[in-house]
């Protein structure tokens, strides 16, 4: 029988054998425009198990499809292969189109797919899977990781944050996510895609002090970090180095940080500030030009001086030692003859200084314990020198006390406040062959003839209170003249008998009193015109006074004339 037309049925086992080795045992040919399946295998209940569709596609149904490598037979398809449930294919599978695995299939031999491979469930590929250059692999997405196999690694997709991502699970069940948000944003092995990869954990070498970050030839541009730290083991160091191109060559350390119970930071001797050294080996014995003092050779309490360049020694009696000296605002090294001389030959200038005392006490205390007195010895001396000029309406003080505060008197008792207090009661005088003059206040006015108004003591306002005796002063003898000039003092002996018409007014103010004691008998004229710079005398009874030796005349200057206050006739 060469052919069998459709429409009939054959029961019972059917074996077909070719007559020659070149004949095809069974050939199924469809009609023109065939749409129904060419071949179909049904179960006893009519369920399809195997079909060959009109276009040549083969569909395998059922639980197991066993394709054994029997007599060297492989599975070669020119169309699509769809495995619906469980299947085991032991022979090599070669497809020129698409392989779709809807269930759990096992492929024990190599699989070659020309177009695409779609795996919707768990499948095992024991050998390799080859996709042609234009092929694609499609994996169905899972909800959880598949169970770990004893010898197999599993490649699968799974939902992560609502997106299907690619995962790999090894034989121990350790899962690795291979993609994030649908794109390959993990770092590559060559670390050549870090522009879009964030390192969110510590980057740790596998061995201590072994791996470098960059090299001497290829450096990182900038390092932004919160801290540079040593290790936590005692004696661990962190070095700051620079390369020495000609010596060595090699790296030179400038800063060394060392870990320990007391961490240290050591600066090398080559460290500078503005190209100037800030440190030299030897500690205190640093050159003077570098700000050193050489203190290791100086006894405690010594005054230091320079005797040669770059050398500082304690001041001794050796001549030509030098000390720092302020001379008119310029500080320089100047020679002294030894410790017996003043360290500062010229006193430094203090300008605009303010001394403030917040609590009760003494702001400035000066104590002199010398046992010998000399001329012009002064504990505090204020000397103004130079040429002083200025404009009008100015007031100048060499010493000024000007309180500016509120004094609240006590609830009981009394409080005394003195702008200036000089108390000489603590002075004990030992009598000697000579004499002494002790004055709580010694004033000496200017005696320059060009001085406009000259006062040794000027009380501008307020009353003057003298609890002690007010002593006058007898000036030098005055020779009677028509224009008589009195010397310094308030009591004068008048010699000679020349008539007196007026007395000089220079140096006198209204209210000044003088007493004239006559040694002869000059006539003192009443209200007689006097020369310029001299004032007339207005006498009692508007009459001349004819004096005799021993008589006195007391006069008061009213700013214009000398007025008689009283007289005595002896």
Secondary structure, DSSP 4 states (H G I P E B T S, - for coil): -----TT----S------SSTTS-S----PPTT--S-SEEEE-TTS-EEEEE-TTS-EEE-SS--EE--GGG--EEESS-EEE-S-EEE-S-EEESS-EEE-S-EEE-S-EEESSEEEE-S--EESS-EEE-TT-EEEE-EESSPPPPPSS--EEEEEEETTEEEEEEE-TT--EEE--BTTB--SPPTT---GGG----S----SSTTT--SS-SSS--S----S-----SSTT-EEEEEEEETTTTSEEEEEEEEE-STT-EEEE-TT-EETTEE---TTTT---GGGT---GGGS-TTPPEEEEETTEEEE--S-TTEEEEEEETTEEEEEEE--TTS-S-SSPPP--S------SSS-S-------S---TT--SS-----S-----SS----SS-----S-PPPPSSS-----SS----TT------SS-----S--------TT-SS--SS---SS----SS-----B---EE--SEE---SSSEEEEES---B-EEE-TT--TT-EEEEEESS-PEEPSS----TTEEEEE-GGG--EE--TT-EEEEEE-SSSEEEEEEE--
